[in-house]
Amino acid sequence: MNNLIEYKNNKVEIAEEAVKKLRKLEEKRLEAELAMKTFKEELLELMEQNDFKESFEVKGMKVTYKKASQRTSLDSKKIKEELPDIYDKYLKTSDVKSSISIEFLW
């Protein structure tokens, strides 16, 4: 990658330029997430205040209202503790593709 990332002496080296670029991208991503969260909260509040609880399309975007509900799930930790044989019998293994995670420690 244009010498921005190299493998030398059994370790990965990343150029300062690449780190700075990644930090800027992460800042932009966090700002965008916050702006989107704020926008969605304001739109939801407006829709609920005006009892507008249906989907609509506007300017190339579709907004879908999802009403509050309850979700039922199994307490797998409790099942594992109290019924380990049954827990083991119904365990499911799935393949997960490789990936990396980048966390900034500013």
C-alpha positions in Angstrom: 0.0 0.0 0.0 2.5 2.6 -1.1 4.8 1.7 1.8 2.2 3.0 4.3 1.9 -0.5 5.8 4.9 -2.9 5.9 5.9 -6.1 7.6 9.4 -5.9 8.9 11.3 -7.8 11.5 8.3 -9.9 12.4 6.1 -6.9 13.1 3.7 -4.6 11.3 4.8 -1.0 10.7 2.3 1.7 9.8 3.5 5.1 8.5 2.5 8.1 10.6 0.7 9.5 7.5 -1.5 6.4 7.4 -2.3 6.7 11.2 -3.2 10.4 10.8 -5.5 9.6 7.9 -7.2 6.8 9.8 -7.7 9.1 12.8 -9.3 11.7 10.6 -11.6 9.1 9.1 -12.5 7.8 12.5 -13.3 11.4 13.7 -15.5 11.9 10.6 -17.3 8.5 11.2 -18.0 9.4 14.8 -19.3 12.9 13.9 -21.5 11.3 11.2 -22.9 8.7 13.6 -23.7 11.4 16.1 -25.4 13.6 13.5 -27.4 10.6 12.2 -28.5 9.6 15.7 -29.6 13.2 16.5 -31.5 13.5 13.3 -33.3 10.1 13.8 -34.2 11.0 17.4 -35.6 14.4 16.3 -37.6 12.8 13.4 -39.0 10.0 15.6 -40.1 12.6 18.2 -41.8 14.7 15.5 -43.5 11.7 14.0 -44.8 10.4 17.4 -45.9 13.9 18.5 -48.0 14.2 15.3 -49.2 10.6 15.4 -47.6 9.9 12.1 -46.7 6.2 12.4 -46.3 4.9 8.8 -43.6 4.7 6.2 -43.0 7.4 3.7 -40.6 8.3 0.9 -39.2 11.7 0.4 -36.3 13.0 -1.8 -34.9 9.5 -2.6 -35.1 8.2 1.0 -37.5 5.9 2.7 -38.4 6.4 6.4 -40.0 3.5 8.2 -41.6 3.8 11.6 -41.2 0.8 13.9 -43.4 0.9 17.0 -42.0 0.0 20.4 -42.4 -3.6 21.3 -41.1 -6.3 23.6 -38.6 -9.0 22.6 -38.5 -12.5 24.2 -35.2 -14.3 24.2 -33.6 -17.3 26.0 -31.3 -16.7 28.9 -28.5 -18.8 27.6 -26.3 -18.2 30.6 -29.0 -19.6 32.9 -29.7 -22.5 30.7 -26.0 -23.4 30.6 -25.8 -23.3 34.4 -29.1 -25.2 35.1 -29.3 -27.5 32.0 -25.8 -28.0 30.7 -26.7 -31.2 28.7 -29.5 -29.4 26.9 -27.4 -26.4 26.3 -24.6 -28.4 24.7 -27.1 -30.4 22.6 -28.4 -27.2 21.0 -25.2 -25.3 20.6 -24.6 -24.1 17.0 -21.2 -23.4 15.6 -20.9 -20.9 12.7 -17.9 -19.8 10.7 -16.8 -16.2 11.1 -14.6 -14.6 8.5 -11.3 -13.0 9.5 -11.3 -9.3 10.1 -9.4 -6.5 11.9 -10.4 -3.9 14.4 -8.8 -0.5 14.7 -9.2 1.4 17.9 -7.7 4.8 18.5 -6.1 5.3 21.8 -5.8 9.1 21.6 
